[in-house]
Structures are given as structure tokens and as C-alpha cells.
């Protein structure tokens, strides 16, 4: 596995500076969140930036996953809207267009996957209808990603339509595409009581293409600094090593951007200690 960091935790840095800092700290992978200031796929200057960023991450020895969780990129009024669940087809197509553009960015950067989630419906609707919309959107995205040989890593998230691993399993079966895999967020599993975490890592080992990591407390969806919550990280790292996971394990602490460098430094030291401890368990 490669220890990595999500660039949403460097919200006040230029992307180029964040990449340099993270590499110099010792990270080996980047979860690159597309946003207004970071390879915005709607910015006409992004095609010029892409080969420069590709060269930079290659020179720094960084693997890349593309993240699509920007809060207000598509709608300045509503967080994470619109989605593949939206009632209006035009709104669903807007989200799908963004995800296709994310696939294009991933292909340009030779990224390992594009990570995305379901989002939430803005008004009560029939669950079957919502699932049908989501499956349709995911299938369209899979067809597009297949043309560009880009993997898709879907993330269950507390509070969203697809929140638990059981609901993801249903979605995964219905989409049924070899490029449609999984992002597991370690904190989300703990938050929702989906434990032992190692059980889910083992079950989905063949579809696990991206990992987010942070600390969390049961029942509270709040991304905490590693060591400030309830998760046994040595156990998590042991399970990842046992299943031979070779992708990125990306720290996700977007609300720590005010102290980004020191937070990233502390997180890496913590994970390195846990990795060493996990080696003693194997």
C-alpha cells in the first residue's frame, strides 16, 4: 500500500505547492479533489495545466486518484448538488457530465481511479426510483470510463443514499461492470457501526481501488485527526497488508486545511507507526 493524502486538506494552498509539500513529507499517493482552484474541469485553462501536473506527479513519484467531492463546484448555493439522484434529468446530466470530465482528467494523469458517491435526494422520493436513477447514471459512466480505461471507485458515505456496505453491495451487483469498484472510508465504517472493519476489507479485496482514512467516533460523522477517535488503526493496517492491498491509503482531513502542513506531517508519522505495528502482527 502507499500512504497518501487528499488535497482537500490543502484547500488554502496552490495545487502545485501542495503536491510538492506532500511528496517532501514522504507521501507516495495523492487523492486529488477537483475544485475551483484544483484542475477545475470547467476551467478553459485546465487542458494546458494537465500535462504540467502529470509531469510534476511523475517527477515527485506520486500515484494519483481523482476525487469528485468538491462541495460547491456545480452549485454555489447547495453543497454536493446536483447528483445522479436529482429529480430533473438535466440536473442528473450535469452531474454525469462532471464525472465524465473527471474521467478525462484521470486518463490525462494516468490516475488509478475516479472516486465518487451517490449524494442525497433533495426531497422525499421512492427508493426504487432513486436506485434506478443511480444505477442508470453509473452504467453510463462505466461505458464512458471503459473507453478511456479508467476505473471507478464508488464510496458509501453516512447521510447519503448509498451509505452502508449492504447498500453498496446491491448497487455493485446491479451495475455489474468490471470497472465499477469501491472506495472504502475507514472512518465511515466505524461511524455506522460496520465492524469489524477488517471483515469488509477482506470481503471486497478484489474490488477495493481506493481507501480514505481518518479517525472517527461511533455515530458521529466528523473526520478527526488520527488518534483522536476510536479506531484501532494497527488492526486496519494489518488487514490491508494481509489482503495485499497495493493502492493508496489517503488521509481525508478537509477541515484541517488551516493547519495543513503540520496535520499532514503528524498523520504520516501516525500511519508509519501503525504500519510498523501491523508488521509485528502478521
SVG drawing of the C-alpha trace seen along z (x, -y; Angstrom):
<svg xmlns="http://www.w3.org/2000/svg" viewBox="-42 -30 53 43">
<polyline fill="none" stroke="black" stroke-width="0.4" points="0.0,0.0 1.0,-3.6 0.3,-6.3 -1.4,-9.3 -3.3,-12.5 -6.4,-14.1 -5.7,-17.6 -9.0,-18.8 -6.9,-19.1 -4.8,-21.7 -7.6,-24.0 -5.6,-27.2 -2.5,-26.1 -1.9,-26.2 -2.1,-22.6 1.5,-22.6 2.7,-23.6 0.5,-21.0 1.9,-18.3 5.5,-19.3 4.9,-19.6 3.2,-16.2 5.9,-14.5 8.7,-16.1 6.9,-15.0 7.1,-11.4 3.6,-10.7 3.5,-8.4 0.0,-9.0 -2.4,-11.8 -6.2,-11.9 -6.7,-14.9 -10.0,-16.6 -11.1,-18.6 -12.3,-22.0 -12.3,-25.7 -8.6,-26.0 -7.5,-22.5 -7.8,-21.3 -11.4,-22.6 -12.7,-20.6 -14.8,-23.6 -11.8,-26.0 -10.6,-26.6 -7.0,-26.6 -7.2,-23.1 -6.1,-21.3 -2.9,-23.4 -2.4,-22.5 -2.9,-18.8 0.4,-17.8 2.2,-20.0 0.6,-18.3 1.2,-14.9 4.9,-15.7 5.0,-17.0 3.4,-14.0 5.6,-11.7 8.7,-13.6 7.6,-13.5 6.9,-9.8 3.2,-10.3 0.4,-8.0 -3.0,-9.7 -6.6,-9.1 -9.2,-11.6 -11.8,-12.7 -15.1,-14.4 -16.3,-15.5 -15.9,-19.3 -18.7,-20.9 -19.8,-23.8 -18.3,-23.3 -21.5,-22.6 -23.9,-24.7 -22.7,-27.7 -25.9,-27.5 -26.2,-23.8 -23.5,-21.6 -22.8,-18.5 -25.7,-19.2 -26.9,-18.2 -26.4,-14.4 -27.2,-11.3 -30.4,-11.1 -31.7,-14.6 -35.4,-14.7 -34.7,-16.7 -32.9,-14.8 -31.0,-17.9 -29.6,-18.1 -28.6,-14.4 -26.9,-15.0 -25.0,-17.9 -23.5,-15.6 -22.8,-12.9 -21.0,-15.5 -18.8,-16.5 -18.0,-12.8 -17.1,-12.2 -14.8,-15.2 -13.3,-13.7 -12.6,-10.5 -10.9,-12.6 -8.7,-14.2 -7.9,-10.8 -6.9,-9.5 -4.7,-12.5 -2.9,-12.0 -2.8,-8.2 -4.7,-8.1 -5.6,-4.8 -9.3,-5.5 -12.0,-8.2 -13.8,-8.2 -17.4,-9.3 -20.6,-8.8 -24.4,-8.9 -25.2,-12.1 -28.6,-12.7 -32.1,-13.4 -33.3,-16.9 -36.9,-15.8 -38.6,-12.6 -38.8,-10.1 -39.4,-6.4 -36.3,-4.5 -36.6,-2.2 -36.8,-5.2 -33.7,-6.7 -31.8,-3.4 -32.9,-3.1 -31.6,-6.6 -28.3,-5.9 -27.8,-2.6 -28.5,-4.2 -26.0,-7.0 -23.3,-4.6 -23.8,-2.4 -23.5,-5.4 -20.3,-6.5 -18.9,-3.0 -19.4,-2.9 -17.5,-6.2 -14.8,-5.2 -14.3,-1.9 -13.4,-3.9 -10.7,-5.6 -9.6,-2.6 -10.3,-4.4 -11.5,-2.5 -14.4,-3.9 -14.3,-3.6 -17.7,-4.2 -17.8,-5.5 -20.6,-4.7 -21.0,-7.7 -23.1,-8.4 -26.1,-10.5 -26.1,-9.7 -28.4,-7.5 -25.8,-4.7 -24.4,-4.8 -23.7,-1.3 -21.8,1.6 -25.0,3.6 -26.5,0.9 -23.3,0.7 -23.4,4.4 -26.8,4.0 -25.6,1.2 -22.5,3.1 -24.5,6.1 -26.9,4.1 -24.3,2.0 -22.3,5.2 -19.3,3.7 -15.6,4.8 -14.5,1.1 -17.0,0.4 -15.2,0.9 -15.0,-0.6 -13.6,-3.4 -13.7,-2.4 -13.6,-5.1 -12.3,-3.6 -14.0,-6.3 -17.3,-5.8 -17.4,-2.1 -16.7,-2.9 -19.2,-5.7 -22.0,-3.5 -21.0,-0.5 -19.9,1.6 -17.4,3.5 -15.1,5.4 -13.6,3.2 -11.2,5.9 -14.2,8.1 -15.2,5.6 -11.7,5.1 -11.3,8.8 -14.7,9.2 -14.1,6.5 -10.4,7.1 -10.8,7.7 -12.8,4.5 -11.0,2.2 -9.3,-0.5 -9.1,-3.4 -9.0,-3.9 -9.8,-7.0 -8.6,-7.1 -9.2,-9.4 -10.3,-8.8 -14.0,-8.9 -16.4,-8.1 -19.3,-5.8 -22.4,-7.6 -20.8,-10.9 -19.7,-11.7 -16.8,-14.0 -13.4,-13.5 -10.9,-13.6 -7.1,-13.6 -5.7,-10.1 -5.5,-9.1 -8.3,-11.4 -11.2,-9.0 -11.9,-5.3 -10.4,-3.4 -7.8,-0.7 -5.5,-1.7 -3.0,1.1 -5.8,3.6 -6.8,1.7 -3.3,1.6 -2.8,5.2 -5.9,6.2 -4.8,4.1 -1.4,5.7 -2.9,9.2 -5.1,8.7 -2.2,7.4 -3.8,4.0 -1.4,2.0 -3.4,-1.2 -3.4,-4.5 -4.5,-4.9 -5.5,-8.6 -5.8,-10.7 -9.0,-12.8 -9.0,-15.9 -10.5,-18.7 -11.5,-20.7 -7.8,-20.8 -6.7,-22.9 -5.9,-25.8 -3.0,-23.8 -2.4,-21.6 1.3,-21.1 1.6,-20.1 -1.6,-18.0 -0.2,-16.1 3.2,-15.7 1.5,-14.3 -0.8,-12.0 2.0,-10.4 4.1,-9.8 1.0,-8.2 0.4,-5.9 4.0,-4.9 3.9,-3.8 0.7,-1.8 2.2,-0.2 5.2,0.9 3.0,2.2 0.9,4.1 4.0,5.8 4.6,7.2 1.0,8.7 1.4,10.5"/>
</svg>
